[in-house]
Amino acid sequence: MELPPGCEQLHHEVELGVVIGKTGVAISESNAMDHVGGYALALDMTARDIQSVAKKLGYPWTFAKGFDTALPISKFIPKAEIPKPDNVHLWLKVDGKLKQDGNTRDLIFKIPYLISYISQTMTLEKGDLILTGTPEGVSAVKPGQTIVCGLGDQIVIYPVDSVIHALNNRGLGGERHCERKVPYPRTQPVSDPGKRSNLNCSTPSSTI
């Protein structure tokens, strides 16, 4: 995965991703799970220092959350393979050291609530991905380190540098290797919040 320019505090957040399998709007909590098609292991990377500046200026977090390679995800996991999504072990290691170790039973907002809440404002379409929250232990990573995260015994490996690599095992499919280098627009600080910045928004990439 790639660091955005100017970022010195890149933080990891391992999460269970919920993949919508049936389009719906104003979905009730009691019917919410009928709209789930499956799941994915998601690694939500955040440029924390860029996010902090955005917060102070009252700006959106797009540049802290939406840079290229900010959200690598695993291969699609069918719904039947995770019959109890409210009791799934989530964990993450950096260079072999356990950083995050939790369970989806500890989520503040449960999956049916999230689906219902979001769908009151916007239509959820087939293929949409909802991230559900991350366990405690979020910390910074640097180039050259390797992130290994898992959903139960399903494992994905992400070296942190300018090239993406992925190794999917145990139900996530066969071995895969992806490489991508992306030139980033340089960013400049905005002294006047009333002026538009020259920041360019890049959509998350590197779906694995």
Residue pairs with C-beta under 8 A, 6 or more apart in sequence:
1 45
1 69
1 70
1 72
1 158
1 159
1 160
1 161
1 164
1 206
2 67
2 68
2 69
2 161
2 162
2 164
2 180
2 181
2 182
2 184
3 10
3 47
3 143
3 160
3 162
4 47
4 50
4 63
4 67
4 68
4 184
4 187
5 184
5 185
5 186
5 187
6 49
6 50
6 186
6 187
7 47
7 49
7 50
7 67
8 49
9 47
9 48
9 49
9 140
10 45
10 46
10 47
10 48
10 140
10 141
10 142
10 160
11 45
11 46
11 48
11 138
11 139
11 140
11 141
12 43
12 44
12 45
12 92
12 94
12 99
12 100
12 138
12 139
12 141
12 147
12 149
13 43
13 44
13 45
13 46
13 100
13 134
13 138
14 41
14 42
14 43
14 44
14 90
14 91
14 92
14 100
14 134
14 135
14 149
15 42
15 43
15 44
15 90
15 131
15 132
15 133
15 134
16 39
16 40
16 41
16 42
16 85
16 88
16 90
16 104
16 131
16 132
16 151
17 39
17 40
17 41
17 42
17 73
17 129
17 130
17 131
17 132
18 36
18 39
18 85
18 111
18 114
18 115
18 129
18 130
18 131
18 132
19 36
19 37
19 38
19 39
19 40
19 76
19 127
19 128
19 129
20 35
20 36
20 37
20 115
20 124
20 125
20 126
20 127
20 128
20 129
20 130
21 35
21 36
21 37
21 38
21 79
21 126
22 34
22 35
22 37
22 126
23 35
23 123
23 124
23 125
23 126
24 31
24 35
24 119
24 123
24 124
25 119
25 122
25 123
25 124
26 119
26 120
27 35
27 115
27 116
27 119
27 124
28 116
29 112
29 113
29 115
29 116
30 112
32 111
32 112
32 113
32 115
32 116
33 111
33 112
33 115
35 115
35 124
36 79
36 85
36 111
36 115
37 78
37 79
37 126
38 76
38 77
38 78
38 79
38 81
38 82
39 76
39 77
39 79
39 81
39 82
39 85
39 151
40 73
40 74
40 75
40 76
40 77
40 129
41 73
41 74
41 77
41 149
41 150
41 151
41 154
41 156
41 172
42 71
42 72
42 73
42 74
42 129
42 131
43 71
43 72
43 73
43 92
43 147
43 149
43 156
43 158
44 65
44 70
44 71
44 131
44 134
45 69
45 70
45 71
45 72
46 64
46 65
46 70
47 63
47 64
47 65
47 67
47 70
48 64
48 140
50 63
50 64
51 61
51 64
51 65
53 59
53 189
54 60
54 61
54 63
54 64
55 61
57 190
57 193
58 193
59 193
62 201
63 187
63 199
63 201
65 204
66 201
66 202
66 203
66 204
67 184
67 202
67 204
68 180
68 182
68 184
68 202
68 203
68 204
68 205
68 206
69 164
69 180
69 182
69 204
69 205
69 206
70 204
71 204
71 206
72 156
72 158
72 164
72 166
72 206
72 207
72 208
73 129
73 207
73 208
74 151
74 154
74 156
74 168
74 172
74 208
75 168
75 172
75 173
75 208
77 151
77 154
77 171
77 172
81 171
82 88
82 151
85 104
85 111
86 104
86 105
86 107
86 110
86 111
87 103
87 104
87 105
88 103
88 104
88 151
88 152
89 102
89 103
89 150
89 151
89 152
90 100
90 101
90 102
90 103
90 104
90 134
90 135
90 149
90 150
90 151
91 98
91 100
91 101
91 102
91 135
91 149
91 150
92 98
92 99
92 100
92 101
92 137
92 147
92 148
92 149
92 150
93 99
93 147
93 148
93 149
94 139
94 141
94 145
94 146
94 147
94 148
95 145
95 146
96 148
99 137
99 138
99 139
100 134
100 135
100 136
100 137
100 138
100 149
101 135
101 137
102 134
102 135
102 136
102 137
103 135
104 132
106 135
107 132
107 133
108 133
109 117
109 132
109 133
111 130
111 132
114 130
114 132
115 124
115 130
118 124
118 130
124 130
141 147
141 160
142 160
143 160
143 161
143 162
144 159
144 160
144 161
145 159
145 160
146 157
146 158
146 159
146 160
147 157
147 158
147 159
147 160
148 155
148 156
148 157
148 158
149 155
149 156
149 158
150 156
153 170
154 169
154 170
154 171
154 172
155 167
155 168
155 169
155 170
155 172
156 166
156 167
156 168
156 172
156 208
157 165
157 166
157 167
158 164
158 165
158 166
159 165
162 181
163 179
163 180
163 181
164 178
164 179
164 180
164 206
164 208
165 177
165 178
165 179
166 176
166 177
166 178
166 208
167 175
167 176
168 174
168 175
168 176
168 208
176 208
178 206
178 208
180 205
180 206
182 202
182 205
184 202
185 198
185 199
185 200
187 197
187 198
187 199
188 197
188 198
190 197
